[in-house]
Amino acid sequence: MKDKPSIIFSYSIDGNGKGKELQGKEISALIASKKLAWVHLNANHPDTRKWLEKEVAYLDHIILDALLADETRPRILEFDKGVMLILRGVNMNDADHPEDMVSLRIWIDPSRIITVVRREVKAANDIRQKIIDGTGPKNAADFLTALTTRLFERIDPVITELDEDTDNIEESIMESPDVNIRHDINEVRKKAIMLRRYIAPQREVITRLRTCELKWLDQIHRRYFQENLDRLTRYTEDLDAIRERAQIVKDELTNILSDRLNKNMYILSIVAAIFLPLGFFTGLLGINVGGIPGADNEYAFYIFCTTLTIIVILQIWIFRKLKWI
């Protein structure tokens, strides 16, 4: 986005789903008029603040600061006839991670729409394409419902993919548990946490938008916001479920690995217990002093091996009796 101009694109909206792309002074003229116009701005460009302060000087400095802030969280501010929204959508840009959610800052009233981004937001491009095709929004309320819907719809496949990753991890643990799977589990939990951090607060934003007293929002648009609210609630619940499943899977993996380790330690303990007395006898008879029994007997070695075998059999019988094995 750094290589893009301060005004990425701008369109008039004629009330029939169509619009005309604006250039240069046309943008300033239409933004100042009562006709509906949309300006899409690049927050990374140094001229963007200057343009806003000059062309929409009537906006409160709180709005300008929010539209251009480096870091944002989803929120809503209502004013006389307009509303300022900060929303987040999944990052669908090339070489980026979807959970690294991109911000979309919006000022909207009945006669002007200003959107500001620091990274490309696909939902804004969708609305632009609809205007070009002649099937775009007819007014500011249509624009807002269409933009929020497109923004939130793109979250669905990301959460679905995350849920499938959790299923695959569970299957892997059932088939061949491995300590390296912990990294995959941590990645799933990390993504779920990052997504939820910005998705959950947007429920409050849409709730307030649905119940606000802006006269240019009618009941049809409020129903769309209700659908978006239900969608965000489902996303949040799905992410909570994924986090809980990931934690359960991690605990299960830990238990399986602990059981495997305990089993190995148990086997080693049994082997050590069997060879402990054998080592004692071989060490005792292996000392280099006089008086060792059987030193002059040619069958002493075979007798000794037989004795050790009997001791091993006796030990195994005792361990079974004590239910150690």
DRENDO-1510 file (C-alpha; in Angstrom, 1 decimal, always signed):
<recs>
REC; n; res; u; v; w
REC; 1; MET; +0.0; +0.0; +0.0 .
REC; 2; LYS; +2.9; +2.4; +0.4 .
REC; 3; ASP; +3.3; +2.7; -3.3 .
REC; 4; LYS; -0.3; +3.7; -3.8 .
REC; 5; PRO; -1.5; +7.4; -3.9 .
REC; 6; SER; -3.3; +9.0; -1.0 .
REC; 7; ILE; -6.7; +8.6; -2.9 .
REC; 8; ILE; -6.7; +5.0; -4.0 .
REC; 9; PHE; -10.0; +5.5; -5.9 .
REC; 10; SER; -13.2; +7.5; -5.6 .
REC; 11; TYR; -16.8; +7.1; -7.0 .
REC; 12; SER; -20.0; +8.9; -7.1 .
REC; 13; ILE; -23.1; +6.8; -6.3 .
REC; 14; ASP; -26.1; +7.7; -8.4 .
REC; 15; GLY; -28.9; +5.9; -6.5 .
REC; 16; ASN; -29.4; +3.2; -9.1 .
REC; 17; GLY; -26.5; +0.9; -8.3 .
REC; 18; LYS; -24.2; +2.6; -10.7 .
REC; 19; GLY; -21.4; +5.2; -10.2 .
REC; 20; LYS; -18.8; +7.3; -11.9 .
REC; 21; GLU; -15.1; +7.2; -11.1 .
REC; 22; LEU; -14.0; +10.6; -9.8 .
REC; 23; GLN; -10.7; +12.3; -10.5 .
REC; 24; GLY; -8.9; +15.4; -9.2 .
REC; 25; LYS; -11.2; +18.3; -8.4 .
REC; 26; GLU; -14.3; +16.2; -9.0 .
REC; 27; ILE; -13.7; +14.4; -5.7 .
REC; 28; SER; -13.5; +17.6; -3.7 .
REC; 29; ALA; -16.6; +19.1; -5.3 .
REC; 30; LEU; -18.7; +16.0; -4.8 .
REC; 31; ILE; -17.6; +15.4; -1.3 .
REC; 32; ALA; -18.7; +18.9; -0.4 .
REC; 33; SER; -22.1; +18.5; -2.1 .
REC; 34; LYS; -25.2; +16.7; -1.0 .
REC; 35; LYS; -24.7; +14.0; -3.6 .
REC; 36; LEU; -23.4; +10.7; -2.4 .
REC; 37; ALA; -19.7; +10.0; -3.0 .
REC; 38; TRP; -17.2; +7.5; -1.8 .
REC; 39; VAL; -13.5; +8.1; -1.3 .
REC; 40; HIS; -11.1; +5.2; -0.5 .
REC; 41; LEU; -7.9; +6.5; +1.1 .
REC; 42; ASN; -4.4; +5.2; +1.8 .
REC; 43; ALA; -3.5; +5.9; +5.4 .
REC; 44; ASN; +0.2; +5.2; +4.8 .
REC; 45; HIS; +0.5; +8.2; +2.4 .
REC; 46; PRO; +1.6; +11.4; +4.1 .
REC; 47; ASP; -0.9; +13.5; +2.1 .
REC; 48; THR; -3.9; +11.7; +3.4 .
REC; 49; ARG; -4.2; +13.7; +6.6 .
REC; 50; LYS; -3.8; +16.9; +4.7 .
REC; 51; TRP; -6.5; +16.0; +2.3 .
REC; 52; LEU; -8.9; +15.0; +5.1 .
REC; 53; GLU; -8.2; +18.2; +7.1 .
REC; 54; LYS; -8.8; +20.3; +4.0 .
REC; 55; GLU; -11.8; +18.6; +2.3 .
REC; 56; VAL; -13.7; +17.3; +5.4 .
REC; 57; ALA; -12.6; +19.9; +7.9 .
REC; 58; TYR; -16.1; +19.6; +9.6 .
REC; 59; LEU; -15.2; +16.2; +11.0 .
REC; 60; ASP; -14.1; +16.1; +14.6 .
REC; 61; HIS; -10.4; +15.7; +15.2 .
REC; 62; ILE; -11.3; +12.5; +17.2 .
REC; 63; ILE; -12.6; +11.0; +13.9 .
REC; 64; LEU; -9.6; +12.0; +11.9 .
REC; 65; ASP; -7.2; +10.6; +14.5 .
REC; 66; ALA; -9.2; +7.3; +14.6 .
REC; 67; LEU; -9.3; +7.1; +10.8 .
REC; 68; LEU; -5.5; +7.4; +10.6 .
REC; 69; ALA; -4.3; +5.7; +13.8 .
REC; 70; ASP; -1.5; +3.2; +13.5 .
REC; 71; GLU; -3.2; +0.6; +15.7 .
REC; 72; THR; -6.9; +0.1; +16.0 .
REC; 73; ARG; -9.5; -2.1; +17.6 .
REC; 74; PRO; -13.1; -2.5; +16.4 .
REC; 75; ARG; -15.3; +0.3; +17.7 .
REC; 76; ILE; -18.1; +2.7; +16.8 .
REC; 77; LEU; -18.6; +6.4; +17.4 .
REC; 78; GLU; -22.0; +8.0; +16.6 .
REC; 79; PHE; -22.4; +11.6; +15.7 .
REC; 80; ASP; -25.2; +13.8; +14.5 .
REC; 81; LYS; -25.9; +12.3; +11.1 .
REC; 82; GLY; -23.0; +10.0; +10.6 .
REC; 83; VAL; -21.1; +7.2; +12.2 .
REC; 84; MET; -17.4; +6.3; +12.4 .
REC; 85; LEU; -16.6; +2.6; +12.4 .
REC; 86; ILE; -13.4; +0.6; +12.7 .
REC; 87; LEU; -13.8; -3.0; +11.6 .
REC; 88; ARG; -11.4; -5.9; +11.0 .
REC; 89; GLY; -11.4; -8.4; +8.2 .
REC; 90; VAL; -9.2; -11.4; +7.5 .
REC; 91; ASN; -6.0; -10.7; +5.6 .
REC; 92; MET; -6.4; -12.1; +2.1 .
REC; 93; ASN; -3.4; -10.4; +0.6 .
REC; 94; ASP; -0.7; -12.5; -1.0 .
REC; 95; ALA; +2.1; -13.8; +1.2 .
REC; 96; ASP; +0.1; -12.7; +4.3 .
REC; 97; HIS; -1.6; -14.7; +7.0 .
REC; 98; PRO; -5.4; -14.5; +7.2 .
REC; 99; GLU; -5.3; -14.3; +11.0 .
REC; 100; ASP; -3.2; -11.1; +10.7 .
REC; 101; MET; -6.5; -9.2; +10.3 .
REC; 102; VAL; -6.6; -5.9; +8.3 .
REC; 103; SER; -8.4; -2.8; +9.6 .
REC; 104; LEU; -11.0; -0.9; +7.7 .
REC; 105; ARG; -11.8; +2.6; +9.0 .
REC; 106; ILE; -15.1; +4.2; +7.8 .
REC; 107; TRP; -16.8; +7.5; +8.1 .
REC; 108; ILE; -20.3; +7.4; +6.6 .
REC; 109; ASP; -23.3; +9.7; +6.5 .
REC; 110; PRO; -26.1; +10.2; +4.0 .
REC; 111; SER; -24.0; +12.1; +1.5 .
REC; 112; ARG; -20.4; +10.9; +1.9 .
REC; 113; ILE; -18.5; +7.8; +2.5 .
REC; 114; ILE; -14.8; +7.8; +3.5 .
REC; 115; THR; -12.9; +4.6; +3.9 .
REC; 116; VAL; -9.3; +4.4; +5.0 .
REC; 117; VAL; -7.0; +1.4; +4.9 .
REC; 118; ARG; -3.3; +0.7; +5.6 .
REC; 119; ARG; -3.4; -2.7; +3.8 .
REC; 120; GLU; -5.6; -3.8; +1.0 .
REC; 121; VAL; -9.1; -4.8; +2.0 .
REC; 122; LYS; -10.8; -7.2; -0.5 .
REC; 123; ALA; -14.3; -6.2; +0.6 .
REC; 124; ALA; -13.8; -2.6; -0.5 .
REC; 125; ASN; -12.6; -3.9; -3.9 .
REC; 126; ASP; -15.8; -6.0; -4.1 .
REC; 127; ILE; -18.0; -3.0; -3.7 .
REC; 128; ARG; -16.0; -1.1; -6.2 .
REC; 129; GLN; -16.5; -3.9; -8.8 .
REC; 130; LYS; -20.2; -3.9; -8.1 .
REC; 131; ILE; -20.4; -0.2; -8.8 .
REC; 132; ILE; -18.5; -0.7; -12.0 .
REC; 133; ASP; -20.9; -3.5; -13.0 .
REC; 134; GLY; -23.9; -1.4; -12.1 .
REC; 135; THR; -25.1; -3.6; -9.3 .
REC; 136; GLY; -23.6; -1.5; -6.4 .
REC; 137; PRO; -25.3; +0.1; -3.4 .
REC; 138; LYS; -27.9; +2.7; -4.0 .
REC; 139; ASN; -27.4; +4.8; -0.9 .
REC; 140; ALA; -25.1; +5.0; +2.2 .
REC; 141; ALA; -27.1; +2.4; +4.1 .
REC; 142; ASP; -26.9; -0.1; +1.3 .
REC; 143; PHE; -23.1; +0.6; +1.1 .
REC; 144; LEU; -22.7; -0.1; +4.8 .
REC; 145; THR; -24.7; -3.3; +4.8 .
REC; 146; ALA; -22.9; -4.6; +1.7 .
REC; 147; LEU; -19.4; -3.7; +2.9 .
REC; 148; THR; -19.9; -5.3; +6.4 .
REC; 149; THR; -21.5; -8.4; +4.8 .
REC; 150; ARG; -18.6; -8.9; +2.4 .
REC; 151; LEU; -16.1; -8.2; +5.1 .
REC; 152; PHE; -17.5; -10.8; +7.4 .
REC; 153; GLU; -18.3; -13.4; +4.8 .
REC; 154; ARG; -14.6; -13.9; +4.1 .
REC; 155; ILE; -14.0; -14.9; +7.7 .
REC; 156; ASP; -16.1; -18.1; +7.3 .
REC; 157; PRO; -13.7; -20.2; +5.1 .
REC; 158; VAL; -10.8; -19.2; +7.3 .
REC; 159; ILE; -12.5; -20.6; +10.4 .
REC; 160; THR; -13.7; -23.6; +8.5 .
REC; 161; GLU; -10.1; -24.3; +7.5 .
REC; 162; LEU; -8.9; -23.9; +11.1 .
REC; 163; ASP; -11.6; -26.4; +12.2 .
REC; 164; GLU; -10.4; -28.9; +9.6 .
REC; 165; ASP; -6.8; -28.4; +10.8 .
REC; 166; THR; -8.0; -29.3; +14.3 .
REC; 167; ASP; -9.7; -32.4; +12.9 .
REC; 168; ASN; -6.5; -33.5; +11.1 .
REC; 169; ILE; -4.5; -33.0; +14.3 .
REC; 170; GLU; -6.9; -35.2; +16.2 .
REC; 171; GLU; -6.7; -37.9; +13.6 .
REC; 172; SER; -2.9; -37.7; +13.6 .
REC; 173; ILE; -2.9; -38.2; +17.4 .
REC; 174; MET; -5.2; -41.2; +17.1 .
REC; 175; GLU; -3.0; -42.8; +14.5 .
REC; 176; SER; +0.5; -41.9; +15.4 .
REC; 177; PRO; +1.0; -39.5; +18.3 .
REC; 178; ASP; +4.3; -37.6; +18.0 .
REC; 179; VAL; +5.8; -34.8; +20.1 .
REC; 180; ASN; +6.2; -32.7; +16.9 .
REC; 181; ILE; +2.4; -32.4; +16.7 .
REC; 182; ARG; +2.6; -30.0; +19.6 .
REC; 183; HIS; +3.8; -27.3; +17.2 .
REC; 184; ASP; +0.7; -27.8; +15.0 .
REC; 185; ILE; -1.6; -27.6; +18.0 .
REC; 186; ASN; +0.1; -24.3; +19.2 .
REC; 187; GLU; -0.3; -22.9; +15.7 .
REC; 188; VAL; -4.0; -23.6; +15.7 .
REC; 189; ARG; -4.5; -22.1; +19.1 .
REC; 190; LYS; -2.5; -19.0; +18.2 .
REC; 191; LYS; -4.6; -18.5; +15.0 .
REC; 192; ALA; -7.8; -18.9; +16.9 .
REC; 193; ILE; -6.7; -16.4; +19.6 .
REC; 194; MET; -5.6; -13.8; +17.0 .
REC; 195; LEU; -8.9; -14.1; +15.1 .
REC; 196; ARG; -11.1; -14.0; +18.2 .
REC; 197; ARG; -9.2; -10.9; +19.5 .
REC; 198; TYR; -10.8; -8.8; +16.7 .
REC; 199; ILE; -13.9; -10.7; +15.8 .
REC; 200; ALA; -15.5; -10.8; +19.2 .
REC; 201; PRO; -15.4; -6.9; +19.8 .
REC; 202; GLN; -17.1; -6.5; +16.4 .
REC; 203; ARG; -20.3; -8.0; +17.8 .
REC; 204; GLU; -20.7; -4.9; +20.0 .
REC; 205; VAL; -20.0; -2.7; +17.1 .
REC; 206; ILE; -22.7; -4.3; +15.0 .
REC; 207; THR; -25.1; -4.4; +17.9 .
REC; 208; ARG; -24.8; -0.7; +18.5 .
REC; 209; LEU; -25.1; +0.0; +14.7 .
REC; 210; ARG; -28.3; -2.1; +14.6 .
REC; 211; THR; -29.8; -0.1; +17.5 .
REC; 212; CYS; -28.5; +3.4; +16.7 .
REC; 213; GLU; -30.9; +6.2; +15.9 .
REC; 214; LEU; -29.6; +7.2; +12.5 .
REC; 215; LYS; -32.6; +8.0; +10.4 .
REC; 216; TRP; -31.0; +6.9; +7.1 .
REC; 217; LEU; -30.9; +3.3; +8.4 .
REC; 218; ASP; -34.2; +1.6; +7.9 .
REC; 219; GLN; -35.5; -1.7; +9.2 .
REC; 220; ILE; -34.3; -3.7; +6.2 .
REC; 221; HIS; -30.7; -2.6; +6.8 .
REC; 222; ARG; -31.1; -3.3; +10.5 .
REC; 223; ARG; -32.1; -6.9; +9.6 .
REC; 224; TYR; -28.9; -7.2; +7.6 .
REC; 225; PHE; -26.9; -6.0; +10.6 .
REC; 226; GLN; -28.8; -8.6; +12.7 .
REC; 227; GLU; -27.7; -11.3; +10.3 .
REC; 228; ASN; -24.1; -10.0; +10.5 .
REC; 229; LEU; -24.4; -10.0; +14.3 .
REC; 230; ASP; -25.5; -13.7; +14.3 .
REC; 231; ARG; -22.7; -14.5; +11.9 .
REC; 232; LEU; -20.1; -12.9; +14.2 .
REC; 233; THR; -21.6; -14.7; +17.2 .
REC; 234; ARG; -21.2; -18.0; +15.4 .
REC; 235; TYR; -17.7; -17.2; +14.5 .
REC; 236; THR; -16.8; -16.3; +18.1 .
REC; 237; GLU; -18.4; -19.5; +19.4 .
REC; 238; ASP; -16.6; -21.6; +16.7 .
REC; 239; LEU; -13.3; -20.0; +17.7 .
REC; 240; ASP; -13.9; -20.7; +21.4 .
REC; 241; ALA; -14.7; -24.3; +20.5 .
REC; 242; ILE; -11.5; -24.7; +18.4 .
REC; 243; ARG; -9.4; -23.3; +21.3 .
REC; 244; GLU; -11.0; -25.7; +23.7 .
REC; 245; ARG; -10.6; -28.6; +21.3 .
REC; 246; ALA; -7.0; -27.7; +20.7 .
REC; 247; GLN; -6.3; -27.6; +24.5 .
REC; 248; ILE; -8.1; -31.0; +24.9 .
REC; 249; VAL; -6.0; -32.5; +22.0 .
REC; 250; LYS; -2.8; -31.1; +23.6 .
REC; 251; ASP; -3.7; -32.7; +26.9 .
REC; 252; GLU; -4.5; -35.9; +25.2 .
REC; 253; LEU; -1.2; -35.9; +23.4 .
REC; 254; THR; +0.6; -35.2; +26.7 .
REC; 255; ASN; -1.2; -38.1; +28.3 .
REC; 256; ILE; -0.3; -40.4; +25.4 .
REC; 257; LEU; +3.3; -39.4; +25.5 .
REC; 258; SER; +3.4; -39.7; +29.3 .
REC; 259; ASP; +1.9; -43.2; +29.1 .
REC; 260; ARG; +4.4; -44.2; +26.5 .
REC; 261; LEU; +7.3; -42.8; +28.6 .
REC; 262; ASN; +5.9; -44.5; +31.7 .
REC; 263; LYS; +5.6; -47.8; +29.9 .
REC; 264; ASN; +9.2; -47.6; +28.7 .
REC; 265; MET; +10.4; -46.7; +32.1 .
REC; 266; TYR; +8.4; -49.6; +33.6 .
REC; 267; ILE; +10.0; -52.0; +31.1 .
REC; 268; LEU; +13.5; -50.7; +31.9 .
REC; 269; SER; +12.8; -51.0; +35.6 .
REC; 270; ILE; +11.7; -54.6; +35.2 .
REC; 271; VAL; +14.9; -55.4; +33.1 .
REC; 272; ALA; +17.0; -53.6; +35.8 .
REC; 273; ALA; +15.3; -55.5; +38.6 .
REC; 274; ILE; +16.0; -58.9; +36.8 .
REC; 275; PHE; +19.6; -58.1; +36.1 .
REC; 276; LEU; +20.4; -56.6; +39.5 .
REC; 277; PRO; +20.9; -59.9; +41.3 .
REC; 278; LEU; +22.6; -61.4; +38.2 .
REC; 279; GLY; +25.1; -58.6; +38.2 .
REC; 280; PHE; +25.7; -59.1; +41.9 .
REC; 281; PHE; +26.6; -62.8; +41.5 .
REC; 282; THR; +28.7; -62.3; +38.4 .
REC; 283; GLY; +30.5; -59.4; +40.2 .
REC; 284; LEU; +31.0; -61.5; +43.3 .
REC; 285; LEU; +32.4; -64.5; +41.5 .
REC; 286; GLY; +34.5; -62.3; +39.2 .
REC; 287; ILE; +36.7; -60.9; +41.9 .
REC; 288; ASN; +40.4; -61.8; +41.5 .
REC; 289; VAL; +41.1; -63.4; +44.9 .
REC; 290; GLY; +41.6; -66.9; +46.1 .
REC; 291; GLY; +38.8; -69.2; +47.4 .
REC; 292; ILE; +36.3; -68.7; +44.5 .
REC; 293; PRO; +34.0; -71.8; +44.4 .
REC; 294; GLY; +34.4; -73.9; +41.3 .
REC; 295; ALA; +37.7; -72.4; +40.2 .
REC; 296; ASP; +39.0; -75.9; +39.6 .
REC; 297; ASN; +35.8; -77.5; +38.4 .
REC; 298; GLU; +35.5; -77.8; +34.6 .
REC; 299; TYR; +31.7; -77.7; +34.8 .
REC; 300; ALA; +31.5; -74.8; +37.1 .
REC; 301; PHE; +30.7; -72.3; +34.3 .
REC; 302; TYR; +27.7; -74.3; +33.1 .
REC; 303; ILE; +26.5; -74.8; +36.7 .
REC; 304; PHE; +26.7; -71.1; +37.3 .
REC; 305; CYS; +24.8; -70.2; +34.1 .
REC; 306; THR; +22.1; -72.7; +35.0 .
REC; 307; THR; +21.9; -71.2; +38.5 .
REC; 308; LEU; +21.5; -67.7; +37.0 .
REC; 309; THR; +18.7; -69.0; +34.6 .
REC; 310; ILE; +16.9; -70.5; +37.6 .
REC; 311; ILE; +17.2; -67.1; +39.4 .
REC; 312; VAL; +15.7; -65.3; +36.4 .
REC; 313; ILE; +12.8; -67.7; +36.2 .
REC; 314; LEU; +12.2; -67.4; +40.0 .
REC; 315; GLN; +12.3; -63.6; +39.7 .
REC; 316; ILE; +9.7; -63.6; +36.9 .
REC; 317; TRP; +7.5; -65.9; +38.9 .
REC; 318; ILE; +7.7; -63.6; +41.9 .
REC; 319; PHE; +7.0; -60.5; +39.8 .
REC; 320; ARG; +3.9; -62.2; +38.3 .
REC; 321; LYS; +2.8; -63.2; +41.8 .
REC; 322; LEU; +3.1; -59.6; +42.9 .
REC; 323; LYS; +1.4; -58.4; +39.7 .
REC; 324; TRP; +4.3; -56.3; +38.7 .
REC; 325; ILE; +4.2; -57.7; +35.2 .
</recs>
